[in-house]
Amino acid sequence: MGLRRRLPVLLVALLVFMLSVGGLLASYLASHLRENRDMVSQGLRVGQTARAVLSDVQDAETGQRGFIITGREIYLAPYTAALTSLPGHLARLRALAEHEPGLSSRLAVLETLVGSKMAELAHTLSAARLEGFEAARAAIQADLGRATMEAIRRSVSEMVAEQDTRLGEQMADAQAAEGLIFAAAVAGVALSIMVVLGGGILLFRRNRQLRLAEADLARQTALLQATLDNVYDGIGAFDAGDTLIAFNRRFFTLLGLPLEMGRVGMPLSALSDAEDGRPRPVLASLHNWPEGKPFSLSLHGRDLEVFRNAMPAGGFVITCQDVTRRAQAEATMRQAQKMEAVGHLTGGMAHDFNNLLQVISGNLELLARAVPLQGRAATHLASALGGAERGARLTAQLLAFARRQPLDPRVINLGRQVRDMTDLLRRTLGEQIEVEASVAGGLWNTLADPGQVENALLNLAINGRDAMPEGGKLTIELANAFLDDSYADSHMDVAPGQYVMLAVSDTGFGMPHEVAGRAFEPFFTTKPEGQGTGLGLSQVYGFVKQSGGHIKLYSERGQGTTVKLYLPRSRRPADITEPPLSGAAEGGSETILVVEDDAAVREAVVEMLADLGYSVLKAGDAEAALSVLASGARVDLLFTDVVMPGPVKTRDLARQAQAMMPGLKVLYTSGYTANAIIHDGRLDEDVLLLSKPYRRDELARRIRRVLGKPADAPAIARDLSTLAPVAAASHLPAAHGWPSGTLVLVVEDDHLIRMSLEQMLEEFHFRVEGVETAEEALERLGRGPVPSILITDITLPGMSGLSLAAEVRRRLPSMPLLISTGHASAGVTLPAELDGQVAFLSKPFGMLQLGTALAELRRDIA
């Protein structure tokens, strides 16, 4: 590298030295060269002019290539200069060649070559401007003009060589005289020429390297700018003097700065001045902002995070990120999590509440049949039943919001449903509300629960009516809709695809933004107290989500509200709708196994079924139910709760039961289905479900639909006014054989069953004591008067009823024992010590069955 840097200096020094020697030689030989001066001058002018022509052509070619490579007009300067100087140089050569025929011929060839080369350069430049730089670069890379350039160089070289030869011939005589001095002079001149040529070549190469470096720098700068312009974030780089050195357009767009300020060299202070008047100026605030910490703000409807980071070589980079979509996604996620949490809570509450409602409504119906009520008592009972029904509707709404309601989807055409409901809505909403329905042609089918669609439409219509107290217009629209990827990207809960859109619009007073944001929350309402539960829109929201759809609410204060439901399209033909359960409720004589873990619900259902004429077996869990079936008892219908404790799940119970007893029918019931028989919010195809709470006539109709119409079954009365009381004590056996006042010890862990049994025994004039566990029973037998009869359930906490009976038999061998069980007596294996004086009482039982069992026990000890 040192030699390369010193080479130009050495060449200049050598050139100066050679010129000095030449000057001395020229002075010494002046007298000898005077005659040849004109000739030498002629030759030199020819050579210099020829080289000038070559230099012009080379400069033209260099300028042309620089322009085509960089696309910058400044590189055409050498080309333009050559076009100006080249004609003068050629004219000077022609003047010098007037008295030299040989030079004239070579000059003609040179002019032809130069003309061809300049034409080729002009053609390539024209192609660059007309066809684009790529076409021009392709022409250059084809090396079409290289041969011409080489020919020009050879022609110039030959012309110069010819002049040198001629000069040598003319100086031959002088060489003899001057001898070594002349030879030295010639050598000096030749060496000088070589030095000049070497220096020119060196300068040319250096110039070419410089141009290539500049072009490479320009390409890298363009690449960097293109990269910055394609970055989603806004980026601005500043040097140590707070001057802008690199940026992209998004930096100015996100920060709301004028685009005309986007140029290199712009000071940071000028950009900060452009933010004057803003509540939170970004650039001024970042001056002492911690490195790497986000500076958050909202600007022009965008949520932004701005960072300042130092650069290793000095200066800093400001990065601006648009986090609007992320903030929206986080807000949507928080809302979804909140709704999901509330859904789990309400779903669990609804389950327990449904069980309580089942006990209440079931016992109220049994009371209505057992006791003839009139007047105010009948009114109170009807009000209680009505309250239970309202509670059932409330839990149904809670389950709908929690997406735990059992949907029974069908392929339906919403157009037919809307047309069928339009007249009903007009009557329901009143004359002040104008109802208009618009159904688009070619409406697709959708997969949804028809009953829930009607409930959703009715809820939305009633909400619309309440928003128009002075009257208005309710518009129902149905149309096909396609939610694309762009819409799905901005709504995290939406899957792109084809939907059927049901829109309900009103012209009411609308909602402010904060109210609309909470409209789907359960129990949220803006209506006065007592005029709404806040569950209407929640129920619609849950139904749509459970159906795999999307719901969107649009509302403006004073402009009205539109709620749009998007239900997934189905390509299947519409299903035939199953007729609703109707007609008189019928009982039967089949055997039904009731499986229910809630004792109060179980006893109420068992009594209703027994009152309908069915033979009833019962079990508290799936394992107990399988034990009943394994005993060989004939069962026609398995009526089981869905949510059951224990290792055996409900669906497994049904499969095992049908394997043990082919042809066994299964009917499920639940107030909260979870995922046992519902998947993706829909009932499995082979599942029949009776949702809790249910009325006696609903139970009767559903069971008859499952079992089929009996050969001879009496119709069951449907309303309270026709319900008759159950058989009074006068209809029971006249005597069960036991003396009045006989003491009976009842062991039953279920409080409701124990209380009911005690009341029945008191009706038979027994004295009764009741305990909850076997341990309490043994403690009671160890003190006070000894009971005459022990009545015990088999399934007890701690010691079982059979173990208790065996221990009592060991202590009191003559005590009669009455075993109460929900299993078939044939399936119960008694210990050997219980042989004799033992009777069975199968649950559920009434006064008749209890009296018969007591009479049988009395006969055994007689």
CORVENDA-V907469 format. One record per backbone hydrogen bond with DSSP energy under -1.0 kcal/mol. CO is the residue of the C=O (numbers start at 1). NH is the residue of the N-H. Records with the same first field share a line. If there is no record, write none. Layout:
CO: NH  NH
This chain:
1: 5
2: 6
3: 7
6: 10
7: 11
8: 12
9: 13
10: 14
11: 15
12: 16
13: 17
14: 18
15: 19
16: 20
17: 21
18: 22
19: 23
20: 24
21: 25
22: 26
23: 27
24: 28
25: 29
29: 33
36: 40
37: 41
38: 42
39: 43
40: 44
41: 45
42: 46
43: 47
44: 48
45: 49
46: 50
47: 51
48: 52
49: 53
50: 54
51: 55
52: 56
53: 57
54: 58
55: 59
56: 60
57: 61
58: 62
59: 63
60: 64
61: 65
62: 66
63: 67
64: 68
65: 69
66: 70
67: 71
72: 75
73: 76
74: 77
76: 80
77: 81
78: 82
79: 83
80: 84
81: 85
82: 86
85: 89
86: 90
87: 91
88: 92
89: 93
90: 94
91: 95
92: 96
93: 97
97: 100
100: 104
101: 105
102: 106
103: 107
104: 108
105: 109
106: 110
107: 111
108: 112
109: 113
110: 114
111: 115
112: 116
113: 117
114: 118
115: 119
116: 120
117: 121
118: 122
119: 123
120: 124
121: 125
122: 126
123: 127
124: 128
125: 129
126: 130
127: 131
132: 136
133: 137
134: 138
135: 139
136: 140
137: 141
140: 143
145: 149
146: 150
147: 151
148: 152
149: 153
150: 154
151: 155
152: 156
153: 157
154: 158
155: 159
156: 160
157: 161
158: 162
159: 163
160: 164
161: 165
162: 166
163: 167
164: 168
165: 169
166: 170
167: 171
169: 172
171: 175
172: 176
174: 178
175: 179
178: 181
179: 183
180: 184
181: 185
182: 186
183: 187
184: 188
185: 189
186: 190
187: 191
188: 192
189: 193
190: 194
191: 195
192: 196
193: 197
194: 198
195: 199
196: 200
197: 201
198: 202
199: 203
200: 204
201: 205
202: 206
203: 207
204: 208
205: 209
206: 210
207: 211
208: 212
209: 213
210: 214
211: 215
212: 216
213: 217
214: 218
215: 219
216: 220
217: 221
218: 222
219: 223
220: 224
221: 225
222: 226
223: 227
224: 228
225: 229
228: 231
234: 320
235: 248
236: 318
237: 245  246
238: 316
239: 242
242: 268
243: 239
244: 265
246: 237
248: 251
249: 253
250: 254
251: 255
252: 257
258: 261
259: 262
261: 263
263: 266
266: 244
267: 271
268: 272
269: 273
270: 274
272: 275
273: 276
275: 278
282: 286
290: 293
295: 306
297: 304
299: 302
302: 299
303: 323
304: 297
305: 321
306: 295
307: 319
308: 292
309: 317
311: 314
315: 311
316: 238
317: 309
318: 236
319: 307
320: 234
321: 305
323: 327
324: 328
325: 329
326: 330
327: 331
328: 332
329: 333
330: 334
331: 335
332: 336
333: 337
334: 338
335: 339
336: 340
337: 341
338: 342
339: 343
340: 344
341: 345
342: 346
343: 347
344: 348
345: 349
346: 350
347: 351
348: 352
349: 353
350: 354
351: 355
352: 356
353: 357
354: 358
355: 359
356: 360
357: 361
358: 362
359: 363
360: 364
361: 365
362: 366
363: 367
364: 368
365: 369
366: 370
367: 371
374: 377
375: 379
376: 380
377: 381
378: 382
379: 383
380: 384
381: 385
382: 386
383: 387
384: 388
385: 389
386: 390
387: 391
388: 392
389: 393
390: 394
391: 395
392: 396
393: 397
394: 398
395: 399
396: 400
397: 401
398: 402
399: 404
400: 403
405: 407
407: 683
410: 448
411: 575
412: 446
413: 417
414: 418
415: 419
416: 420
417: 421
418: 422
421: 425
422: 426
423: 427
424: 428
425: 429
426: 430
430: 433
432: 472
434: 474
436: 476
438: 478
445: 570
446: 412
448: 410
449: 453
450: 454
451: 455
452: 456
453: 457
454: 458
455: 459
456: 460
457: 461
458: 462
459: 463
460: 464
461: 465
462: 466
463: 467
465: 468
467: 509
468: 471
472: 434
474: 436
475: 505
476: 438
477: 503
478: 440
479: 501
481: 499
483: 497
484: 488
485: 489
486: 490
491: 494
497: 483
498: 569
499: 481
500: 567
501: 479
502: 565
503: 477
504: 563
505: 475
509: 558
512: 516
513: 517
515: 518
518: 521
521: 524
528: 531
534: 523
535: 539
536: 540
537: 541
538: 542
539: 543
540: 544
541: 545
542: 546
543: 547
544: 549
545: 548
550: 566
552: 564
554: 562
556: 559
560: 556
561: 506
562: 554
563: 504
564: 552
565: 502
566: 550
567: 500
568: 447
585: 716
590: 615
591: 636  637
592: 617
593: 639
594: 619
595: 641
598: 602
599: 603
600: 604
601: 605
602: 606
603: 607
604: 608
605: 609
606: 610
607: 611
608: 612
609: 614
610: 613
612: 588
615: 592
617: 594
619: 596
621: 625
622: 626
623: 627
624: 628
625: 629
626: 630
629: 632
636: 665
637: 593
638: 667
639: 595
640: 669
649: 653
650: 654
651: 655
652: 656
653: 657
654: 658
655: 659
656: 660
657: 661
661: 664
665: 638
667: 640
668: 690
669: 642
670: 692
673: 676
677: 684
679: 682
682: 679
684: 687
688: 668
695: 699
696: 700
697: 701
698: 702
699: 703
700: 704
701: 705
702: 706
703: 707
704: 708
714: 587
719: 722
720: 723
728: 731
729: 732
739: 742
742: 767
743: 788  789
744: 769
745: 791
746: 771
747: 793
750: 754
751: 755
752: 756
753: 757
754: 758
755: 759
756: 760
757: 761
758: 762
759: 763
760: 764
761: 766
762: 765
765: 741
767: 744
769: 746
771: 748
773: 777
774: 778
775: 779
776: 780
777: 781
780: 783
789: 745
790: 818
791: 747
792: 820
794: 801
800: 804
801: 805
802: 806
803: 807
804: 808
805: 809
806: 810
807: 811
808: 812
812: 815
816: 790
817: 839
818: 792
819: 841
820: 794
821: 843
822: 618
824: 827
825: 828
831: 834
832: 835
837: 817
839: 819
841: 821
846: 850
847: 851
848: 852
849: 853
850: 854
851: 855
852: 856
853: 857
854: 858
855: 859
856: 860
857: 861
